[in-house]
Amino acid sequence: MNLEEARTRMIAQQLRTWDVFDNQVLEAVRQSARELFVPKDYYDFAFADMEIPLAYNQYMMTPKVEGRLLQSLALKADEKILEVGTGSGFLTACLSHLSKTTVSIDIIPQFTTDTRQKLNHLNIKNVELHTKDVFDLNNNDQFDVIAITGSLPSIDERLIQMLRPSGRMFIIVGQAPVMEALLITKNTNEDWMQETLFETVVAPLSNTTHHEPFVL
């Protein structure tokens, strides 16, 4: 497989056709070496339009959903990002190219350990990796952007409380076979709005059943 041809084809045929045109996002995807983050058995499918199975019943998002996620957040180079669900680490790498600091958490130790090794290989230094549940974070921690990589049954207001004013959050909510990808924008400490981006289906975020959600 010619990696650069496959990467270019993925960007042209999947991301661009799904309205991902932001050059910074496309370059972040290009630089993040997706082939390094897929399980060995799926190496030949690294650039395919499919969810790739990971351990523990988790999946890599399709490239087009990853691209839309990144573009929708309108990331700025001086921002601090929280990624909930490290997973394969590919999206973590993409976020690192678009932010000042990315904090990525996962409750599965294997995911954070493997991602640390891969990011070190790529010489990515602006990522903090932690093995923990998002609701175990310090209540005083706030972020400019939050990216949730697994689905939730509904919006949990505690996640919105972790956003700074003017902060944005990407989240997928609902139950299969129909889920909605949403962009949440926090206006003030008490006010926020949501925008529906597209419909999709992704695996639930690990451990979500342990928390009572805030239902709209």
C-alpha positions in Angstrom: 0.0 0.0 0.0 1.3 3.4 -1.0 0.6 5.3 2.3 0.7 8.8 0.9 -1.6 7.9 -2.0 -4.0 6.2 0.3 -4.0 9.2 2.7 -4.6 11.7 -0.1 -7.4 9.6 -1.4 -9.0 9.3 2.0 -8.9 13.1 2.4 -10.3 13.7 -1.1 -13.0 11.0 -1.2 -14.1 10.9 2.4 -13.4 14.2 4.2 -13.9 16.6 1.4 -17.1 14.9 0.2 -18.4 15.3 3.8 -17.8 19.0 3.6 -14.5 19.1 5.5 -12.6 21.9 3.8 -10.7 23.5 6.6 -7.1 23.4 5.5 -5.7 23.3 9.0 -7.9 20.3 9.8 -7.0 18.5 6.6 -3.3 19.1 7.4 -3.7 17.8 10.9 -5.3 14.6 9.6 -2.5 14.3 7.0 0.3 14.7 9.6 -1.1 12.4 12.2 -0.1 9.1 10.5 -3.4 7.2 10.9 -1.7 3.9 9.9 0.2 4.0 13.2 -3.0 4.0 15.3 -5.0 1.2 13.8 -4.7 -2.4 15.3 -2.2 -4.5 13.3 -5.0 -6.8 11.9 -6.6 -3.7 10.3 -3.5 -2.0 8.9 -4.7 -2.4 5.3 -8.0 -0.7 6.3 -6.3 2.3 8.0 -7.8 4.7 5.4 -11.0 3.0 4.7 -14.5 4.5 5.2 -15.3 2.2 8.1 -15.2 2.1 11.9 -12.2 0.0 12.9 -12.7 -2.3 15.9 -10.5 -1.7 19.0 -10.2 -3.7 22.2 -12.9 -3.6 24.8 -15.8 -3.2 22.3 -14.6 0.2 21.3 -14.1 1.5 17.7 -12.2 4.2 15.8 -14.6 6.6 14.2 -14.7 6.8 10.4 -12.3 9.3 9.0 -15.2 11.5 7.8 -16.7 11.8 11.3 -13.3 12.5 12.7 -12.9 15.3 10.2 -16.3 16.8 10.9 -15.6 16.7 14.6 -12.4 18.6 14.2 -13.8 21.1 11.8 -16.9 21.8 13.9 -14.9 22.8 17.0 -13.1 25.7 15.1 -10.0 25.0 17.1 -7.5 27.8 17.9 -3.8 27.3 18.5 -3.9 28.8 22.0 -6.7 26.7 23.4 -6.8 23.9 25.9 -8.8 20.8 24.8 -10.2 17.9 26.8 -10.7 14.7 24.8 -13.0 12.2 26.6 -12.2 8.7 25.3 -8.6 8.4 24.0 -9.3 5.2 22.2 -6.8 4.5 19.4 -5.1 7.9 20.0 -5.5 9.0 16.4 -7.9 11.8 17.2 -5.6 12.8 20.1 -2.8 13.3 17.6 -5.0 15.4 15.3 -6.1 17.6 18.2 -2.5 18.1 19.3 -1.7 19.8 15.9 -4.6 22.2 16.4 -4.2 23.2 20.1 -1.8 24.5 22.7 -2.6 21.6 25.1 -4.7 18.5 24.7 -5.7 16.6 27.8 -6.9 13.1 26.8 -8.6 10.7 29.3 -9.8 7.1 29.1 -10.8 4.6 31.7 -9.0 1.8 29.9 -5.3 1.8 30.8 -4.3 0.0 27.6 -5.5 2.9 25.4 -3.6 5.6 27.3 -0.5 3.5 27.5 -0.5 2.6 23.8 -1.3 6.2 22.8 1.6 7.5 24.9 4.0 5.3 23.0 2.6 6.3 19.6 2.7 10.0 20.4 6.3 9.7 21.6 7.1 8.0 18.3 5.7 11.1 16.5 7.5 13.5 18.9 4.2 15.0 20.0 4.8 16.8 23.3 1.7 18.9 24.0 -0.6 16.1 25.2 -1.4 15.0 28.7 -2.8 11.4 29.0 -4.7 10.2 32.1 -6.4 6.9 32.9 -9.6 8.1 34.7 -13.3 8.7 34.3 -14.2 12.2 33.1 -16.4 12.8 36.2 -13.3 12.2 38.4 -11.6 15.3 37.1 -11.1 18.2 39.4 -14.3 20.3 39.6 -12.2 23.4 39.0 -10.8 22.2 35.7 -12.2 24.1 32.7 -11.5 23.8 29.0 -11.9 25.8 25.9 -13.0 22.8 24.0 -14.3 19.3 24.8 -14.4 16.5 22.3 -16.4 13.4 23.3 -15.4 10.4 21.2 -18.2 8.0 22.2 -21.9 8.4 22.3 -24.0 9.3 25.4 -27.8 8.6 25.9 -28.3 12.4 26.3 -26.4 15.5 27.2 -24.9 15.5 30.7 -24.8 19.1 32.1 -21.7 18.3 34.1 -19.7 18.2 30.9 -21.0 21.7 29.9 -19.9 23.0 33.3 -16.4 22.0 32.4 -16.4 24.5 29.5 -15.2 28.1 29.8 -17.5 30.8 28.5 -17.4 30.7 24.7 -16.2 27.1 24.9 -17.4 24.5 22.5 -18.2 20.8 22.9 -18.7 18.0 20.3 -20.9 15.3 21.5 -23.0 12.5 20.0 -26.2 11.7 21.8 -29.0 9.2 21.4 -29.6 5.5 20.8 -28.9 3.3 17.8 -30.0 3.3 15.0 -30.2 7.1 15.1 -27.9 9.4 17.0 -27.2 13.1 16.6 -23.8 14.8 16.5 -24.2 18.1 18.4 -22.1 21.2 18.8 -22.6 22.8 22.2 -21.5 26.4 22.7 -21.4 27.9 26.1 -22.4 31.6 26.1 -22.1 32.3 29.9 -21.8 30.2 33.0 -25.5 29.7 33.0 -26.4 29.7 29.3 -25.6 27.5 26.4 -26.9 26.5 23.0 -26.8 23.5 20.7 -26.6 22.9 17.0 -27.3 19.6 15.3 -24.5 18.8 12.9 -25.4 15.4 11.4 -26.8 12.0 12.2 -24.5 9.0 12.8 -24.1 6.0 15.1 -21.0 5.4 17.2 -20.2 3.1 20.1 -21.2 4.3 23.6 -18.6 6.0 25.8 -17.3 3.5 28.3 -18.9 3.7 31.8 -21.7 6.0 30.7 -24.3 3.9 32.5 -22.8 4.7 35.8 -24.0 8.3 35.7 -27.4 9.9 35.7 -27.6 12.2 32.6 -29.1 15.6 32.3 -31.9 15.3 29.8 -33.0 18.2 27.7 
